[in-house]
Amino acid sequence: MSTRKVNFRLPEELVTHADIAAEVTHKNRTELLIEALREYLKEIESEESFQEAVVELYLADELDFEILTDIIGRQDAEAVRTSKQLLDQGDDLADKLADL
């Protein structure tokens, strides 16, 4: 897995607590934050409203299929992609009929 350097600011209190937790768990701050972010994303990505919002982003062409698959799973992503293709075909047909 490739990594990417990211800079962001945290409240001093969170940094202090993260450093203490890192020392107690024998991890470095980065490992601790990666673990915490993974857990948070796992939790939020399982929520139906979040998944619906992700599907909306995909339908609006604001999200790649691979990311959609990572978040909602291959089977559901394939179903969404098929539905999108059908909707796009319907839009194309409606446009052609409107031009007649």
RAGI-V955916 format. One record per run of one state. SS is the DSSP state (A for helix, B for strand, O for the rest). FROM is the first residue (numbers start at 1). TO is the last residue. If there is no record, write none. Layout:
# RAGI-V955916
ss = {SS/SS}
from = {FROM/FROM}
to = {TO/TO}
This chain:
# RAGI-V955916
ss = {O/A/O/A/O/A/O/A/O/A/O}
from = {1/12/26/29/46/48/60/65/73/74/100}
to = {11/25/28/45/47/59/64/72/73/99/100}
